[in-house]
């Protein structure tokens, strides 16, 4: 007879982050002396800009080392409001902005302040691995709208309408998307907005963390549509655009009621985020996007490189992502095949593990993103590493019989 777990059902029902798990496995293999190329981690391979780091040093010298206000320093929230106005044409008061310890906390806070047990949260697949787990933590129910590579992983208004029920409380998505790199145009967003207008009980979380890594022009936010703006919770941060992943600095912008609720929740959990990171964030926002544009240009070049290499691998089906720094190719043609030891590749998790052990390339199985026929490849790596990684992947896949 097994001993009952001392842990809560809440934590027992929670899955481990697949991206972090694959990164961990890759590091363990590398620690044994294996030359592992990691295409699993979702962070830029660039350093934080020098002027941002200098601002952090100055903040230390100026003794910004004490508790900050729970929703963030007023100066940072004002800088965020100015950014949203100047870059996105969105009007938000400082009171509508809450700074958190990374966009991930902003997402979690927003879900916990909105979702009651049994509420339905509509999520297009594929989705970032933590979306559905955050819903589970809030005791909500995830309702998925499945997409494929043939539609560039984007949903239609008709598919959205079909997923809505009286229990629907929230819709959440990212554009540019992690893991697919898909980007919604203004016209496509407008089509979704027409559906939301008919269902005033549904709120929308718009994850825009990859906003500046966009290869099709101006970023379009669903918050620009006045008819639903009060129901939009805009999520963004500094990790991707400014290569500040370790600084843990994100924010949300929402109606005053929702922002106040997130302030209240955060006040009972983490309180204000790191004071030094916040001061650096002010400088990041106020001193322009030159470094961001340089990084984006590098990602765009790498995107073309990886796209051409993937197209050259028999059995792999890919599209050309429009943003972020990921590919999400269809690898289902390899399911049912065997490796040299006779192990059958049953799903994307098996294939990702095979590529790690055989090719020494870390990827992430698409099952964790809600689409099992795919794997996620990050191209936040050097040109040489990307070229070698795709060579290894091609050779490893050719060995499957």
Secondary structure as UniProt FT lines:
FT   HELIX           9..12
FT   HELIX           18..31
FT   TURN            32..33
FT   STRAND          37..38
FT   HELIX           50..61
FT   TURN            62..63
FT   TURN            70..71
FT   HELIX           74..88
FT   HELIX           94..96
FT   STRAND          97..100
FT   HELIX           103..114
FT   TURN            117..118
FT   STRAND          120..125
FT   HELIX           130..137
FT   TURN            138..139
FT   STRAND          141..146
FT   HELIX           149..151
FT   TURN            152..153
FT   HELIX           157..163
FT   TURN            166..167
FT   STRAND          168..174
FT   TURN            178..180
FT   HELIX           186..197
FT   TURN            200..201
FT   STRAND          203..207
FT   TURN            209..212
FT   HELIX           222..224
FT   TURN            226..228
FT   HELIX           229..231
FT   STRAND          232..237
FT   TURN            239..243
FT   HELIX           245..247
FT   STRAND          250..253
FT   HELIX           256..267
FT   TURN            268..270
FT   HELIX           275..286
FT   HELIX           290..311
FT   TURN            314..315
FT   TURN            324..325
FT   STRAND          326..327
FT   HELIX           332..334
FT   TURN            335..336
FT   TURN            340..341
FT   HELIX           348..354
FT   HELIX           355..359
FT   STRAND          361..362
FT   STRAND          364..365
FT   HELIX           366..369
FT   TURN            372..373
FT   STRAND          374..378
FT   HELIX           383..398
//
